[in-house]
Amino acid sequence: MSRYWSPIVSKLRPYVAGEQPRIANMVKLNTNESPYGPSPKALEAIREAADDRLRLYPDPSAMELRETIAAHFGLTAEHVFVGNGSDEVLAHVFQALLKHERPLLYPDVTYAFYSTYSLLYGVESIEVPVDDGFRIRLEDYDRPCGAIIIPNPNAPTGIGLPLAGIEALLAAHPDAVVVIDEAYVDFGGESAIPLISTHPNLLVIQTLSKSRSLAGLRIGFALGQRPLIEALERVKDSFNSYPLDRLAQLAATAAIKDEAWFETCRRKIIASRESLGSELEALGFEVLPSQANFVFARHESRSGALQAALRERGILVRHFAKPRISDFLRISIGTDEECARLVSALEEILAA
């Protein structure tokens, strides 16, 4: 602590990002990045734009990108908000839409930034326990609240919810904003975007970090009816009018238009996830059903100590030292070669 700090600083529990090692040849399965590169069209867009135009500010409205996202989902640009990664979009959502007299509801096993932002922005919140199978029970949200935020699929479990359940949740809370965080939806989940036209309380958040392989550029977006988007714009323009740089806007636009590259990489990751899940189960792991680009697994006789043993062998996975999930590992889906190296290392560790 420091006498120069504002009072809020000492109360924060900052989000801890996954390790980004400076060690060569690590198998990096800890931060849910895509194992495949971005669309070649996105890379070409960056190369073409890397000229003297970088001396100019980017379009503060990111209109071309918003129009591209809107066209992809059958909406208009007025339904789209973009930001510097979905984390920044989430931050603006907490400020603009989730602070009310009644509490915000979200799962107790979920993305850690929700509790961080609740503290940072003074949002009263209640964590709603997932069941013993780590599934979100939507009936548990049938209580008075100011807003709800749920990832679908959930993180770090990877378990998804059916669209019918989301629709029922929206109908049960017509006076509360319901945010569906779809960072991993492209790997097998059901998107709530088709519900936007009939539910003015729905906001859907997605990212280009995972299925579009652009984690290094930080591009996220939200979709919803105009009043929700306008609230986000008002907060953004009171904070930073230029959250997305020129290169990010152009690369994101090209990546979204390259549907063939997206579909090829997405299908490869899903196939690798299913194969890895089966191999882990054969080694004695319990693997939760995943609709994401990772698996969440625990071994019948080992705990989070496996993370350290894997790291010694040059393989990074994620472990959360938190109640209920401290014996699980979250393992991002890599290439088939990386997954094979992981399985081989686990065989060696478990045989010792």
C-alpha angles and dihedrals in degrees: 000000000000133000087233094062123106110241094253094061097070091051096054125107100201120215113256112220123212117271117274101199127207090207117112123237097017117153098233111206099144110087106043095244118155114265088216129071126252123274110291086231090060091051091049091051089055093049093050092049097047094099139097091304087082087080087070126076115253123248103286091209094048085215099169091051093046091049090050093050090046093051091049091057100034095253136110130255089255087069094055133084121180131196147166096288125323089278091067090044088053091049091055090046091055090050098042106035116011106058110093140137090267120059130267115244126214137148121281091227105050146093108336094219090075092069091040093054092044089060095041095051098033095245113161106228142179123207111222111209119241114226127263090275089054092249124142110243106209092197087067088067092061093110137095112287143152096228143341132222122189130168114225109222091027122234132254092011099052091216115143135210126225118251091239089061092052090049091052090049091053092049092049092054107038092153096050130073111245114201118197111196106207102179090138103029095113092069097067110311129120113249120225092211093105088063095059096089093057101035117060090184095061124102120177122198125198137169139212091214097089118030094022095047095230102121090129093061098049107225125164135158144192128214126202146115117306100264092058093046092048090054090055092047091053091053093044093050090050090054113029125350093194108048095147120054124219095260093049093051094050095044092048092050091051093045093054091049092052096080094160094059091045093050094047094051093042093054093047091053093049091050092048091048092055092047094048092048091055092048092050091050089052087057092055100267125141104225119195115225105267132202092174137079091267141051128229111214144162130194122237093234106019134065137199089309086090089075093065092045091052092047090056086059094050098261123121122204130161126256125184116206092206135123116280095009105051092110094054131091122207108215121191117218111253131177116303088258092054092047090050090052090051093051091047091051092049091050089054094046095047093047093054 
